């Protein structure tokens, strides 16, 4: 039986007693005087009233609490609806922008002639096998040649789903600051990603071989670290977004002979940059989870770790944007991208 219904019945019963007592107070008073001492009558009467009011108070409190929870639930539901509507609109805006800009004509020769950013120098590699540049502090980046359509050694700038659709679909995600990145990439024939996952060198972010990875970091912190890595206005350095990650991974998959027998993850090892390399990019197919700036409604998207030939591990996982669930076991870091 419903507990609230029982409380209502009990309340009605005791309220009836109170009303009866009030209406027949003089009669009851005389009756009790005949049976008990005056003091005993008062004590019993007060106890009964206290018990009744306790029950009433409990009933009122319980119903107020239920009402507050219902109001809170309605507010949270409305807040969730607003959040979903906001991100649905952002996803639609990104898709519409992408469909419009990807349909234009671009010179694919730019893919084969990587630009070298101010303050950087060439290190090694060819445009189609991992063109590497580095800054004055020896931080290294690799060129990802891509355009609006796929051709030999050039991939289409796009988001991809790599197997296992039960994970977060690319169609349910939105990138941060995607317009500037897409425009620059298509006009210049590609972009650069950090050759290594970002390391921590005396509290400075680095993309260097052997650097101790920058772990214990939230999405907000990773975005800030990436944004502040360079002071040059001609260099856009950002936390890697979903489209850049997907395109780099797809390019790697299309243009390298990957030996999965060499890909091993062991969380008990000290994690440093530079374990396995394909097309001059280290650890994109190994090592740890990597934060991205890609959002799936109220969560951020992470990529990476554990490998097999179907690339099932490359799909999108999500965590709350202001929390880091993986820092304790040292399997969450991030990678940056740079472009004009």
C-alpha positions as CSV (number, residue, x, y, z in Angstrom):
1,X,0.0,0.0,0.0
2,X,1.2,3.5,-0.8
3,X,3.0,5.1,2.2
4,X,1.6,8.5,1.5
5,X,-2.0,7.2,1.6
6,X,-1.4,5.6,5.0
7,X,0.0,8.9,6.3
8,X,-3.0,10.7,5.0
9,X,-5.4,8.2,6.7
10,X,-3.5,8.5,10.0
11,X,-3.5,12.3,9.8
12,X,-7.2,12.4,9.1
13,X,-7.9,10.1,12.1
14,X,-5.8,12.2,14.5
15,X,-7.2,15.4,13.2
16,X,-10.7,14.1,13.9
17,X,-9.6,13.3,17.4
18,X,-8.3,16.8,17.9
19,X,-11.5,18.4,16.5
20,X,-13.6,16.2,18.8
21,X,-11.4,17.0,21.8
22,X,-11.7,20.8,21.1
23,X,-15.5,20.6,20.6
24,X,-16.0,18.5,23.8
25,X,-13.2,20.0,25.9
26,X,-15.3,20.8,29.0
27,X,-17.0,17.4,28.9
28,X,-13.7,15.6,28.6
29,X,-12.2,17.7,31.2
30,X,-14.9,16.8,33.7
31,X,-14.6,13.2,32.8
32,X,-10.9,13.1,33.2
33,X,-11.1,14.9,36.5
34,X,-13.4,12.2,37.8
35,X,-10.8,9.5,36.7
36,X,-7.5,11.2,37.1
37,X,-5.8,14.0,38.8
38,X,-5.8,17.3,37.0
39,X,-2.0,17.2,36.3
40,X,-2.2,13.8,34.8
41,X,-5.0,14.9,32.5
42,X,-2.8,17.8,31.2
43,X,0.2,15.6,30.6
44,X,-1.7,13.0,28.7
45,X,-3.5,15.7,26.6
46,X,-0.2,17.4,25.8
47,X,1.5,14.1,24.8
48,X,-1.4,13.2,22.5
49,X,-1.1,16.7,20.9
50,X,2.7,16.4,20.5
51,X,2.4,12.9,18.9
52,X,-0.2,14.2,16.5
53,X,1.8,17.3,15.5
54,X,5.0,15.1,15.1
55,X,3.1,12.9,12.6
56,X,1.7,15.9,10.8
57,X,5.1,17.5,10.7
58,X,6.6,14.4,9.3
59,X,3.9,14.1,6.7
60,X,4.3,17.8,5.7
61,X,8.1,17.5,5.5
62,X,7.9,14.4,3.4
63,X,5.5,16.0,0.9
64,X,7.5,19.2,0.8
65,X,10.7,17.2,0.1
66,X,8.9,15.3,-2.7
67,X,7.7,18.6,-4.2
68,X,11.2,20.1,-4.0
69,X,12.7,17.0,-5.7
70,X,10.0,17.2,-8.4
71,X,10.8,20.9,-9.0
72,X,14.5,20.2,-9.0
73,X,13.9,17.3,-11.5
74,X,11.9,19.6,-13.7
75,X,14.5,22.3,-13.7
76,X,17.3,19.7,-14.4
77,X,15.2,18.3,-17.3
78,X,14.7,21.8,-18.7
79,X,18.4,22.5,-18.3
80,X,19.3,19.2,-20.1
81,X,16.8,20.1,-22.9
82,X,18.5,23.5,-23.3
83,X,21.9,21.9,-23.3
84,X,20.9,19.3,-25.9
85,X,19.2,21.9,-28.0
86,X,22.4,24.1,-27.9
87,X,24.7,21.3,-28.9
88,X,22.3,20.0,-31.6
89,X,22.4,23.5,-33.0
90,X,26.2,23.6,-32.8
91,X,26.5,20.1,-34.5
92,X,24.1,21.3,-37.3
93,X,26.1,24.5,-37.7
94,X,29.4,22.6,-38.0
95,X,27.9,20.2,-40.5
96,X,26.5,22.9,-42.6
97,X,29.7,24.9,-42.6
98,X,31.7,21.8,-43.4
99,X,29.4,20.8,-46.3
100,X,29.7,24.3,-47.8
101,X,33.5,24.7,-47.5
102,X,34.4,21.2,-48.5
103,X,32.6,21.6,-51.8
104,X,34.9,24.3,-53.1
105,X,38.0,23.9,-55.2
106,X,41.4,23.6,-53.6
107,X,44.9,23.2,-55.0
108,X,46.1,19.8,-54.0
109,X,49.7,20.8,-54.9
110,X,49.7,22.6,-51.5
111,X,49.5,19.2,-49.9
112,X,52.8,18.2,-51.5
113,X,54.5,21.5,-50.5
114,X,54.2,21.8,-46.7
115,X,54.6,25.3,-45.4
116,X,57.1,25.9,-42.6
117,X,55.8,28.2,-39.9
118,X,57.8,31.2,-38.7
119,X,60.4,30.2,-36.2
120,X,60.5,26.5,-37.4
121,X,62.9,24.5,-39.5
122,X,62.8,21.3,-41.5
123,X,64.0,18.2,-39.8
124,X,63.3,15.1,-41.9
125,X,60.8,13.2,-44.0
126,X,58.8,13.7,-47.2
127,X,55.4,15.3,-47.5
128,X,53.8,11.9,-48.0
129,X,55.8,9.9,-45.4
130,X,56.0,12.2,-42.4
131,X,57.3,15.7,-43.1
132,X,58.8,16.9,-39.7
133,X,59.5,20.4,-38.6
134,X,60.7,21.8,-35.2
135,X,60.8,25.1,-33.4
136,X,63.8,26.7,-31.8
137,X,63.2,24.6,-28.6
138,X,63.3,21.4,-30.7
139,X,59.5,20.7,-30.4
140,X,58.6,18.6,-33.4
141,X,55.5,18.4,-35.5
142,X,54.4,16.2,-38.5
143,X,52.6,17.3,-41.6
144,X,49.2,15.8,-42.4
145,X,48.5,16.3,-46.1
146,X,44.7,16.5,-46.7
147,X,42.2,18.2,-48.9
148,X,38.5,18.2,-49.8
149,X,38.9,14.9,-51.7
150,X,41.0,11.8,-51.4
151,X,43.8,11.0,-53.9
152,X,47.2,9.2,-53.8
153,X,48.8,9.8,-50.4
154,X,46.3,12.6,-49.7
155,X,43.2,12.0,-47.5
156,X,40.0,13.9,-47.2
157,X,39.8,16.3,-44.2
158,X,36.9,14.7,-42.4
159,X,35.6,13.0,-39.3
160,X,35.6,9.2,-39.4
161,X,34.0,6.4,-37.5
162,X,36.5,3.5,-37.0
163,X,34.4,0.4,-36.4
164,X,32.3,-0.3,-33.3
165,X,29.3,2.1,-33.7
166,X,28.2,1.5,-30.1
167,X,30.8,4.0,-29.1
168,X,30.1,7.7,-29.6
169,X,29.4,8.5,-33.3
170,X,31.2,11.3,-35.0
171,X,27.7,12.6,-35.8
172,X,27.1,13.3,-32.1
173,X,30.2,15.4,-31.6
174,X,31.2,19.0,-32.3
175,X,34.7,20.5,-32.5
176,X,35.8,23.7,-30.7
177,X,37.0,26.5,-33.0
178,X,36.5,24.3,-36.1
179,X,35.9,27.0,-38.7
180,X,39.4,28.6,-38.5
181,X,41.1,25.2,-38.5
182,X,39.1,23.8,-41.5
183,X,39.6,27.0,-43.6
184,X,43.4,27.0,-43.0
185,X,43.8,23.3,-43.6
186,X,41.9,23.3,-46.9
187,X,43.5,26.4,-48.2
188,X,47.1,25.3,-47.3
189,X,46.8,21.6,-48.0
190,X,47.2,20.2,-44.5
191,X,48.1,20.9,-40.9
192,X,50.6,19.7,-38.3
193,X,50.1,17.6,-35.2
194,X,52.6,17.2,-32.5
195,X,55.0,14.4,-33.3
196,X,54.7,13.1,-29.7
197,X,52.1,13.3,-27.0
198,X,52.8,16.5,-25.0
199,X,55.4,16.1,-22.3
200,X,56.1,18.2,-19.2
201,X,59.6,19.7,-19.1
202,X,59.9,21.9,-16.0
203,X,56.2,22.9,-16.3
204,X,56.6,23.7,-20.0
205,X,54.8,21.7,-22.7
206,X,57.1,20.0,-25.2
207,X,56.8,17.7,-28.1
208,X,60.0,15.8,-27.8
209,X,61.3,12.2,-27.8
210,X,61.6,10.7,-24.4
211,X,59.8,13.5,-22.6
212,X,57.8,12.5,-19.5
213,X,54.1,12.8,-20.5
214,X,52.0,15.6,-19.1
215,X,49.4,13.7,-17.2
216,X,46.9,14.5,-14.4
217,X,45.4,17.1,-16.6
218,X,41.7,18.1,-17.2
219,X,40.3,19.1,-20.6
220,X,40.2,22.8,-19.5
221,X,43.9,22.6,-18.5
222,X,44.9,20.9,-21.7
223,X,43.2,23.6,-23.8
224,X,44.9,26.3,-21.8
225,X,48.3,24.7,-22.0
226,X,48.0,24.2,-25.8
227,X,46.8,27.8,-26.3
228,X,49.7,29.3,-24.4
229,X,52.5,27.1,-26.0
230,X,53.3,29.8,-28.5
231,X,53.1,33.6,-28.3
232,X,53.5,34.1,-32.1
233,X,50.2,35.4,-33.6
234,X,51.0,33.6,-36.9
235,X,50.9,30.2,-35.1
236,X,47.7,28.6,-34.1
237,X,48.4,26.0,-31.5
238,X,45.4,24.1,-30.1
239,X,44.5,21.0,-28.3
240,X,43.9,18.5,-31.1
241,X,40.2,18.3,-32.2
242,X,38.2,15.3,-33.4
243,X,38.5,16.1,-37.1
244,X,42.3,16.6,-37.0
245,X,42.7,13.3,-34.9
246,X,40.5,11.3,-37.3
247,X,42.2,12.7,-40.4
248,X,45.7,12.0,-39.1
249,X,44.7,8.5,-38.1
250,X,43.1,7.8,-41.4
251,X,46.1,9.1,-43.3
252,X,48.3,6.9,-41.1
253,X,46.2,3.9,-41.8
254,X,46.2,4.6,-45.6
255,X,49.9,5.3,-45.9
256,X,51.9,3.1,-43.6
257,X,52.7,-0.6,-43.1
258,X,51.7,-1.0,-39.5
259,X,53.1,-3.9,-37.5
260,X,50.7,-4.5,-34.7
261,X,52.9,-7.1,-33.1
262,X,55.1,-4.3,-31.9
263,X,52.3,-2.3,-30.3
264,X,52.2,-3.1,-26.6
265,X,50.6,-1.1,-23.7
266,X,51.7,-1.7,-20.2
267,X,50.3,0.8,-17.6
268,X,52.9,-0.3,-15.1
269,X,55.7,1.2,-17.2
270,X,56.8,4.8,-16.9
271,X,55.0,6.5,-19.7
272,X,57.2,8.6,-21.9
273,X,56.9,10.0,-25.5
274,X,58.3,7.9,-28.3
275,X,57.3,4.2,-28.1
276,X,56.1,3.3,-31.6
277,X,56.4,5.4,-34.8
278,X,54.6,5.3,-38.1
279,X,55.1,7.9,-40.8
280,X,57.2,9.8,-38.2
281,X,54.3,10.1,-35.8
282,X,54.8,8.5,-32.4
283,X,52.2,6.9,-30.2
284,X,49.1,7.7,-32.1
285,X,48.5,4.0,-32.2
286,X,49.8,3.2,-28.8
287,X,50.5,4.4,-25.3
288,X,47.6,6.2,-23.5
289,X,44.3,7.9,-23.9
290,X,44.4,11.4,-25.4
291,X,42.1,14.3,-24.6
292,X,40.6,16.1,-27.6
293,X,38.7,19.4,-27.8
294,X,35.7,17.5,-29.3
295,X,32.5,17.7,-27.3
296,X,29.7,15.2,-27.1
297,X,27.0,17.3,-25.4
298,X,28.1,17.8,-21.8
299,X,31.1,15.5,-22.0
300,X,34.5,15.8,-23.7
301,X,35.9,13.1,-26.0
302,X,39.0,11.1,-25.5
303,X,40.8,8.8,-27.9
304,X,43.4,6.1,-28.1
305,X,45.0,3.2,-26.2
306,X,45.0,-0.5,-26.9
307,X,45.2,-1.6,-30.5
308,X,44.1,-4.2,-33.1
309,X,43.9,-4.4,-36.8
310,X,40.4,-3.1,-37.1
311,X,41.2,0.1,-35.3
312,X,38.3,-0.5,-32.9
313,X,40.2,1.2,-30.2
314,X,40.2,4.5,-32.1
315,X,36.6,5.3,-31.3
316,X,35.3,8.1,-29.2
317,X,35.0,7.7,-25.4
318,X,33.7,10.4,-23.2
319,X,34.3,11.8,-19.7
320,X,32.9,14.8,-17.9
321,X,34.6,18.0,-19.1
322,X,35.8,19.1,-15.7
323,X,37.0,15.8,-14.4
324,X,39.9,13.4,-15.0
325,X,38.9,9.8,-14.3
326,X,42.2,8.3,-15.5
327,X,45.0,10.3,-13.9
328,X,45.5,7.7,-11.1
329,X,46.6,5.0,-13.4
330,X,48.6,7.3,-15.7
331,X,46.7,6.7,-19.0
332,X,45.4,10.1,-20.0
333,X,47.4,12.9,-21.7
334,X,46.9,15.1,-24.8
335,X,48.4,16.1,-28.2
336,X,48.4,19.4,-30.0
337,X,47.9,20.6,-33.6
338,X,49.4,23.7,-35.2
339,X,48.3,25.6,-38.4
340,X,48.5,29.0,-40.0
